[in-house]
Structure formats: structure tokens, C-alpha cells
Amino acid sequence: MVRIESRDIGRCVHILSRQIKRKVDEAVSKYDVTAVQCGFIKLISESAKHGDVYAKDIEAKFNMRRATVAEILSLMEKNGLITRESQVGDARLKKITLTQKSIEIQKNIESEIKKVEDSLKNNLTKEEINKFMEIVQKMSQNLGK
């Protein structure tokens, strides 16, 4: 267990974020995916229900730079998790689709991620969780200004 001793909010959030990423990576490693790839798979799956999914959609939802998203998507394509197909009229725009492999993986990783999420919430009341979410939202908005 890591004891966060800093009173610096940014440092505390960073440490917690790394702990969560490490736990999720451990939980899903048996499926040869990372925590970030799991997030992409979930987003692509949910977004595809409402229309086509492109890299710019992932960039916006994850607040990530284009180059970072492109690198992760390239690796996911190489590993057979997604396909990218150029669109008529603009070959630069590539529609992202999950493969059967990632659809099967998603079914398994959801329960693994839920276990990590449940452990995060352990010993917290609903009120504490709601307050935490409210504070995180405010902090995010503060940085977006």
C-alpha cells in the first residue's frame, strides 16, 4: 500500500492515477492488452452504437494528443484489436472498427475492470463518492479555463 503524504493535489492525483493504471494493467494483462487499450475498446464499442468512430473522437474523449492516439491505435491494429479503413472523399479520415478479437476481450475485461473499480470504492460512502466526483469535475473545469 502506498501512503500518499503530499498535500499537493496534482501530485496526489498523479500517484492515484498511476496506482489505478497499474492495477488495471495487472488485471487485464492476461488478455495481452493495456489499461489504455481497454479504455479505447470500451469507447469504440459504445460510440459505434451511435455512428462511425474516428481517431479525433478518441482524442477528444480521452483528452490525448493526436500523436499519442495514433501510436496506440497503430499498435492495436498491429495486434488485431481494430481495423482502420479510409473513407471515400477523405483518405486521411479512417473509420475505426473493433475486431472480433477485441469484442471477445471486452467481454472478459469488463469484469476485471469492475473489480478494480469496486476496490477503489471500498470503504467509501455514496456521499463521499459523489463529493469526490464533484470535486474532480470542478478541478477539470479549472484546468480547462
N, C-alpha and C positions, 0 to 999 in steps of 0.2 A: 504494500500500500504506500502510495506517495502522499506525503503530507505537504500540502501547499501552504508555505509560510509567507509568501509575498502578499502585500496589501495592494500591489499594482494589479488593477483589473485586467489589463491586457495580458500580462504575464500569466495570471491565473487562468484566463480563458484559453490561452495558448497551451498551457500544461494539460488542462482538462481535454481539450481537443485532441492532443496527441495521445492521451490515455484512451480515449474513445476509439480513435483510429486504430491504435494498436490492438485493442480488444476485438474490434470488428475484423481486422485483418487476420487475427488468430482464428476467429470463429469461421471465417469463410475460406481460409487458405486451402482446405481440403478440396475445394472446387476450382482451384487454380485461378482465382480472381482476387482483386484487392477491394478494400472498402470503397474506394473512389469508383471503381468499375461497377460495383454493386449499386451505388447511387445512380450512375449513368443508366444502368439496365432498368432500374425502377422508374426513372424519369422517362426514358424512351418508351417503356411499356405503357405507362399511364398517359403520356402525351399522344401516343399513336392512336388512342381511342378517340381523339378529337381532331386528328389531322396528321399531316406529314410532320416529321421531326428532322430538324437540321442542326448543324453544329452551333449556329447562333442561338438557338433555343436553349441548348445546354449551357453555353457561355452565360446567358442571362440568368438562368435559374440557379447556377452554382457560383455566380459572380467570379468567373475564372477568365483568364486571358485566352485569346484565340489560339495562341501557340500551344498553351498547356492542354487545352481541349483537343486540339488537332493531334498532339502527341499521344494522348490517352486513347483517342478514337483509332489512331493508326495501329496501336498495339492490340486493341480489342478486335479490329478487323483481321490482323495477322493471326490472332488466336482463335478466330472463328466465332466470335461472340456477336458481331454485327456485320452487315453489309452496307456499303455506301454506293448509291447509284446516281450518276449525273442526271440532271433534269433537262428536259427539252427546253431550249431557249436560253439556258444559262448553265453551261457545263461546270462552272465553278460551284454551283449550288448542288450539294449532294444530299439526297434523302437517306436518312439512317433508319435501318430496319434491324430488329433483333433476329438472330438465327434461332433455329430450333434448340441448339445447344444452350444458348443463353436463356431461353424460355424455360428449359428444364432446370437450369441452375437457379433461376429466380425462385422457382417453387421451393427449393431447398434452403436458399439463403434467407428468405423472409423469416423463417422461424429462428434462425441463428441470430439475426439482427434484433429480433424481438426479445430474445434472451438478454442481449447486451442492454437494450433499452429498458427492460424490466429491472436489471441490476442497477442502472442509473437512477431509477425512480425508487429503489428500495429505501425504506425508512423516510420517505417524503410524503407529506400530505398533499391532497389535491390542491389545497390553497397555496402551499409552497411551490408546487409545480407551476400553477397558474401565475403566481407572482414572478417566478424565475423567467417564464416565457415573456411576460410583460416587460420585464427589465431588459432582457436580451433584445427584444424588438425596439425598445427605446434607444439602446446603445447602437444598434444597427442604423437606425434613423439618424442619430447624432453623427455617425461617421459618413453617412450619405449626403450630408449637407455641404 
